Amino acid sequence: MAAARWALALRAARLPVSARLAFGRYAVVNRPVPRWTSQVRCFANVGDVVEVVVTDLGAESITEGTLIEYTVAVGDSVKKDQAIAVIETDKVSVDAKSAYSGKVLELLQELEANVVLNQPLIKLEVGEVSSSAAAAKPAGQAEAAAPQQAATQEAPATATSPFAAGLRAAQEQRRRAVSGEAPAAPAASAPSAAPVADNRPPPRSVVPGSREEHRVPLTPIRKRIATRLKETQKTMALLTSFNEVDMSNALALQKEYSELFEKTHGVRLTITSLVAKAMAAAAQEVPAINNFILDNSNEVLKREYVDISVNVPGPDGDAVVVLRDVEKQSLEQVEKTLHELSEKVADGSLAIEDMVGGTIAVQDFGPVGALVGMPILTPPQSVAIAIHAINDRAVMVDGKMEIRPQMYVTIGYDHRLVDGREAATFLVSVKEKLQDPRRLVLNL
């Protein structure tokens, strides 16, 4: 009756047959679980061998990626929801997590292999894992290991789990007690398994000064960047304009109020937030800056909000994040949002939603000391501004030569939609607001 009820329940829920009923217990069938059932983490008992599959790649539109790192090795203890691998897609790198706690028996994929949703990553023996055992080898510090090859024989599919062995031993003991037979002698313990051979190829040794060369595949993110840049080059009529900003007042404002601002609001006052606010205000003065041509329908997408894409430095390079509704936010709110997104970049928890949808972009080349450069346009943006290093230069002020902190700014725009007059007007408005930040407060 119990088996029949469970079978009906599984059929009614339309769940995959990832379990079968036999002798009153569950035995897991090693087959991948579809993504939409990734939260169903039952039907596995202690001692069962399961395959942990790819259940999420960051967004519904992403279906494949490249396995760039295993964060666990054979023999490691893994807790439920612990990261076991890093998969890089064409938009973001994501952590693949284990649906079960237990011990890693085998790594099933090669590094740099292409993986898709529901593809198995590791073979795991389900079991309880203490916190101390899981913390013994933190994620990210385990050596990346390739899957074991044919030299390592797999355990047969019908291997007996500890749960099943215990159950049969109890049944046999009851049978002998009822029949009056002598109890069976304890079975000799099985010899411990030999350590699994490590068939990974030795790391490539590079001799300094050698002329050796080798090929490596492009990462999905780099492929996507290359594709989008070529698409932009083919479809947009790109033009660039330049200007120069006297940053004396902006730097004086930051120096005078930075400590009080941080004490009051808990975040630092940065030049990036001033630039973002100046761009949002200028975009409302020149609405064409915020629009975008829809090539598929020959229409113009007019947006009544300003979302600004900003590059934020991270451990693996810059990441582009989006500040939403900047025109409605105060400097304090912009700084807090930027601080939260920067923390996500630092700890690797950035989501797809944090990186898409900017209407205009600001690209900061100042941290690397660039004097001047051309911004990169990527759809769905028609305008991008590049800001650069602030350097002392000799300028004429009221007929006198003075040394002032100057910053070059450049604007790249799609000339199909934005005329040169509109682009120059927008850039000059940004310049004036940065040269006199009081304009941002007075909406001038």
C-alpha positions in Angstrom: 0.0 0.0 0.0 2.8 2.4 0.9 4.5 1.8 -2.4 1.3 2.3 -4.3 0.6 5.6 -2.5 4.1 6.9 -3.3 3.8 5.8 -7.0 0.5 7.7 -7.3 2.0 10.8 -5.6 4.9 10.8 -8.0 2.7 10.4 -11.0 0.3 13.2 -9.8 3.2 15.6 -9.2 4.6 14.7 -12.7 8.0 14.4 -11.1 10.8 12.5 -13.0 11.3 9.0 -12.0 14.4 9.7 -9.9 13.5 7.1 -7.4 12.0 3.6 -7.4 10.4 1.6 -4.5 11.9 -1.7 -3.7 11.7 -3.7 -0.4 10.1 -0.8 1.3 12.9 1.7 0.7 14.1 4.2 -1.9 16.9 3.5 -4.3 18.1 6.4 -6.4 18.5 6.0 -10.1 21.5 8.0 -11.3 19.9 10.3 -13.8 19.8 14.1 -14.1 16.9 16.1 -12.6 15.3 18.8 -14.8 15.9 22.4 -13.9 12.4 23.0 -12.8 12.7 20.4 -10.2 16.0 21.7 -8.8 14.3 22.4 -5.5 13.1 18.8 -5.1 15.9 17.3 -3.1 14.4 14.2 -1.7 14.4 10.5 -2.7 18.0 10.0 -1.6 19.0 8.1 1.5 22.3 8.0 3.3 24.7 5.8 1.3 22.9 6.3 -2.1 25.1 7.3 -5.0 23.7 10.3 -7.0 24.8 12.5 -9.8 24.7 16.3 -9.1 23.7 18.1 -12.2 23.8 21.7 -13.5 20.5 23.3 -12.4 21.0 27.0 -12.9 23.2 29.2 -15.2 22.2 32.6 -13.9 19.2 33.4 -16.2 16.4 31.6 -18.1 18.0 32.6 -21.4 21.3 30.9 -20.6 21.4 27.2 -21.4 25.1 26.4 -21.7 28.5 27.5 -20.4 32.1 26.4 -19.9 33.4 24.5 -16.9 36.4 26.5 -15.8 37.0 25.2 -12.3 36.1 22.4 -9.9 36.0 23.8 -6.3 36.0 20.3 -4.8 38.1 17.2 -5.4 37.5 13.4 -5.2 37.2 12.5 -1.5 36.0 15.9 -0.3 33.0 16.3 1.9 30.3 18.5 0.5 27.4 20.1 2.2 24.0 20.8 0.6 24.0 24.1 -1.4 27.8 24.2 -1.3 29.5 25.4 -4.5 31.2 22.5 -6.4 32.2 24.1 -9.6 32.5 27.5 -11.5 30.8 27.7 -14.9 31.4 30.7 -17.2 28.6 31.7 -19.5 28.5 34.5 -22.1 27.2 36.9 -19.5 28.5 35.9 -16.1 30.3 33.3 -14.1 28.1 31.2 -11.8 28.7 28.7 -9.0 27.2 25.3 -9.5 25.9 24.0 -6.2 25.3 20.6 -4.8 21.7 19.5 -4.1 22.9 16.9 -1.5 25.4 16.5 1.3 27.9 13.8 1.1 31.3 12.7 -0.2 32.6 13.3 -3.7 33.3 10.0 -5.6 34.0 11.2 -9.1 34.3 14.3 -11.2 32.4 13.7 -14.4 33.5 16.5 -16.7 36.8 17.8 -18.1 37.8 21.3 -17.4 37.1 23.7 -20.3 34.3 21.4 -21.4 31.0 22.8 -22.6 28.2 22.0 -20.1 24.4 22.4 -20.4 21.5 22.4 -18.1 20.8 19.1 -16.4 24.3 17.7 -17.3 26.0 15.8 -14.4 29.0 17.4 -12.8 30.0 15.0 -10.0 29.1 11.7 -8.5 28.3 11.9 -4.8 27.7 9.4 -2.0 24.9 10.9 0.1 25.6 11.2 3.7 25.7 13.5 6.7 28.5 16.0 6.7 29.7 17.9 9.8 30.5 21.6 9.6 34.1 20.9 10.5 34.5 18.4 7.7 33.0 20.7 5.1 35.2 23.6 6.3 38.4 21.6 6.2 38.7 22.4 2.5 37.0 25.7 1.7 35.4 26.2 -1.7 37.8 27.7 -4.2 40.9 26.3 -2.6 40.5 22.7 -3.8 42.7 21.7 -6.7 40.8 21.5 -10.0 40.8 17.8 -11.0 39.8 16.2 -14.3 37.4 13.3 -14.3 38.8 9.8 -13.7 39.4 7.9 -16.9 38.9 4.2 -17.8 41.9 3.3 -15.6 39.8 3.8 -12.6 37.0 1.2 -12.5 33.6 2.5 -11.4 31.6 0.7 -8.7 28.9 -1.5 -10.3 25.5 0.2 -10.6 24.0 -2.4 -8.2 26.4 -1.7 -5.4 24.8 -2.2 -2.0 24.3 1.0 0.0 25.0 0.9 3.8 21.2 1.5 4.4 20.3 -1.6 2.4 23.0 -3.7 4.0 21.8 -2.8 7.4 18.2 -3.5 6.6 19.0 -7.0 5.2 21.2 -7.8 8.2 18.3 -6.9 10.5 15.9 -9.0 8.5 18.3 -12.0 8.5 18.7 -11.7 12.3 15.0 -11.7 12.9 14.6 -14.8 10.5 17.3 -16.7 12.4 15.7 -15.8 15.8 12.3 -17.1 14.7 13.7 -20.3 13.1 16.0 -21.0 16.1 19.1 -21.0 14.0 22.4 -19.9 15.4 23.3 -16.3 14.8 25.6 -15.7 11.8 29.2 -15.0 12.4 30.1 -11.4 11.9 31.4 -10.7 8.4 35.0 -9.7 8.0 35.3 -6.1 7.3 36.1 -5.3 3.6 39.6 -4.1 2.9 39.7 -0.3 2.5 39.6 0.8 -1.1 42.8 1.8 -2.7 43.3 5.5 -3.3 41.9 6.7 -6.6 44.6 7.3 -9.2 45.0 10.9 -10.3 45.1 10.9 -14.1 45.3 14.6 -14.5 47.8 15.8 -17.0 50.8 17.6 -15.5 50.5 21.4 -15.5 52.1 23.1 -18.4 55.6 24.4 -17.5 56.6 27.7 -19.1 60.3 28.4 -19.4 61.1 32.1 -19.1 62.4 33.5 -22.4 61.2 30.5 -24.5 59.4 31.0 -27.8 56.8 28.3 -27.1 53.3 29.1 -28.1 50.0 27.2 -27.6 46.3 27.8 -28.2 43.6 28.1 -25.7 39.8 28.4 -26.4 38.1 31.8 -26.0 35.9 32.0 -22.9 32.2 32.5 -23.5 32.3 36.0 -22.0 35.1 37.0 -24.4 33.2 35.4 -27.3 30.1 37.4 -26.5 32.1 40.7 -26.1 33.7 40.1 -29.5 30.4 39.4 -31.2 28.7 42.4 -29.7 31.5 44.8 -30.6 31.4 43.6 -34.2 27.6 44.0 -34.3 28.0 47.5 -33.0 30.6 48.3 -35.6 28.4 47.0 -38.4 25.1 48.6 -37.3 26.0 51.9 -35.7 27.4 55.1 -37.1 29.9 55.8 -34.4 31.3 59.3 -33.8 33.3 60.8 -30.9 33.6 64.3 -29.4 36.0 65.6 -26.7 36.0 68.2 -23.9 37.9 69.1 -20.8 36.6 69.6 -17.3 38.0 71.7 -14.5 37.6 69.4 -11.5 38.7 72.0 -8.8 35.2 72.5 -7.3 34.2 68.8 -7.4 37.5 67.8 -5.7 37.1 70.6 -3.1 33.5 69.4 -2.4 34.7 65.9 -2.0 37.5 66.9 0.3 35.4 69.2 2.5 32.4 66.9 3.0 33.7 63.4 2.4 34.2 62.6 6.1 30.9 64.1 7.2 29.1 62.4 4.3 30.5 59.0 5.2 29.7 59.5 8.9 26.1 60.5 8.1 25.3 58.1 5.3 27.8 55.2 5.9 29.3 55.5 2.4 32.0 57.5 0.8 31.4 60.4 -1.6 33.0 59.6 -4.9 33.5 61.4 -8.2 31.6 58.5 -10.0 28.3 59.5 -8.3 28.7 63.1 -9.2 29.3 62.1 -12.8 26.3 59.8 -12.8 24.0 62.6 -11.4 25.4 65.1 -13.9 24.7 62.6 -16.8 21.2 61.9 -15.6 20.4 65.6 -15.4 21.9 66.3 -18.8 20.0 63.4 -20.4 16.7 65.0 -19.3 17.8 68.2 -21.0 18.6 66.4 -24.2 16.1 63.5 -24.4 17.5 62.0 -27.7 20.6 60.9 -25.7 18.4 58.4 -23.8 16.8 56.8 -26.9 17.7 53.8 -29.0 17.0 52.6 -32.5 15.2 49.2 -32.8 16.7 47.9 -36.0 14.4 44.9 -36.2 11.3 47.1 -36.4 12.7 50.5 -37.6 11.4 52.2 -34.6 12.9 54.4 -31.9 12.6 53.3 -28.3 12.1 56.4 -26.1 12.8 55.9 -22.5 11.4 58.2 -19.7 14.0 57.0 -17.2 17.7 57.1 -16.9 19.7 53.9 -16.0 23.4 54.4 -16.1 25.9 51.6 -16.7 29.1 51.9 -14.6 32.2 49.8 -14.6 33.3 48.6 -11.2 36.7 46.9 -10.5 36.6 43.4 -9.2 39.0 40.5 -8.5 38.6 39.1 -12.0 38.6 42.5 -13.8 36.0 45.2 -14.3 32.3 44.4 -14.1 29.6 46.6 -15.6 26.7 47.3 -13.2 23.6 49.4 -13.7 22.3 52.2 -11.5 18.6 52.4 -11.9 16.4 55.6 -12.0 19.4 57.9 -11.3 17.4 61.0 -12.2 15.1 60.3 -9.2 17.8 59.5 -6.7 19.9 61.7 -4.4 23.7 61.5 -4.2 23.3 59.5 -1.1 21.1 56.9 -2.8 23.4 56.7 -5.8 26.4 56.1 -3.6 24.6 53.4 -1.5 23.5 51.6 -4.6 27.0 51.8 -6.1 28.4 50.5 -2.8 26.0 47.5 -2.7 26.8 46.6 -6.3 30.6 46.9 -5.7 30.3 44.5 -2.7 28.4 42.0 -5.0 31.2 42.3 -7.6 33.8 41.7 -4.8 32.2 38.5 -3.4 31.0 37.2 -6.8 27.3 37.4 -6.0 26.4 39.7 -8.9 23.2 38.7 -10.7 22.3 39.1 -14.4 19.7 41.7 -13.4 22.4 43.9 -11.9 24.2 44.2 -15.2 21.6 44.6 -18.0 19.4 47.4 -19.1 21.5 50.6 -19.0 20.3 53.5 -21.2 23.6 55.4 -21.2 27.0 54.4 -19.9 30.0 56.0 -18.1 33.3 54.2 -18.5 36.0 55.2 -16.0 39.5 54.9 -17.3 41.0 57.1 -14.5 42.1 54.2 -12.2 44.5 53.0 -14.9 45.9 56.5 -15.5 44.5 56.9 -19.1 44.7 60.4 -20.3 42.1 60.2 -23.1 40.3 57.5 -24.9 37.2 56.5 -26.9 34.2 54.9 -25.1 32.7 51.7 -26.3 29.0 51.6 -27.3 27.0 48.4 -26.7 23.3 48.0 -27.4 20.8 49.1 -26.1 22.7 52.3 -25.6 23.2 55.2 -28.1 25.6 57.2 -26.0 28.5 56.5 -23.7 30.9 58.8 -21.9 34.4 58.1 -20.9 36.1 59.8 -18.0 39.8 59.8 -17.4 42.6 60.5 -15.0 42.6 63.9 -13.2 45.9 65.7 -13.8 47.2 69.1 -12.9 47.6 71.2 -16.1 48.2 74.8 -16.9 45.0 76.6 -18.0 44.0 80.2 -18.5 41.5 81.5 -15.9 40.3 85.1 -16.2 43.3 86.0 -18.3 45.8 84.4 -15.9 47.6 81.1 -16.2 46.8 78.8 -13.3 47.5 75.1 -12.4 44.2 73.3 -12.2 43.1 69.6 -11.9 41.8 68.8 -15.3 40.0 65.8 -16.7 39.3 64.9 -20.3 35.8 63.6 -21.1 34.8 62.0 -24.4 31.4 61.0 -25.7 30.7 58.3 -28.2 27.3 58.3 -29.9 25.3 56.7 -32.6 25.0 59.4 -35.3 22.0 57.6 -36.8 19.9 58.9 -33.9 22.0 61.5 -32.1 23.1 64.6 -34.0 26.4 66.2 -33.4 24.7 69.3 -31.9 22.8 67.1 -29.4 25.9 65.2 -28.4 27.9 68.3 -27.9 25.1 70.0 -25.9 24.9 66.9 -23.7 28.6 66.8 -23.1 28.9 70.5 -22.3 26.0 70.2 -19.8 27.8 67.4 -18.0 31.0 69.5 -18.0 29.2 72.5 -16.5 27.6 70.5 -13.7 30.9 68.9 -12.8 32.7 72.2 -12.8 30.0 73.6 -10.4 28.4 70.8 -8.5 25.9 73.3 -6.9 24.0 73.0 -10.2 23.1 69.4 -9.3 21.5 70.6 -6.1 19.7 73.5 -7.8 18.7 71.5 -10.9 20.5 73.9 -13.2 
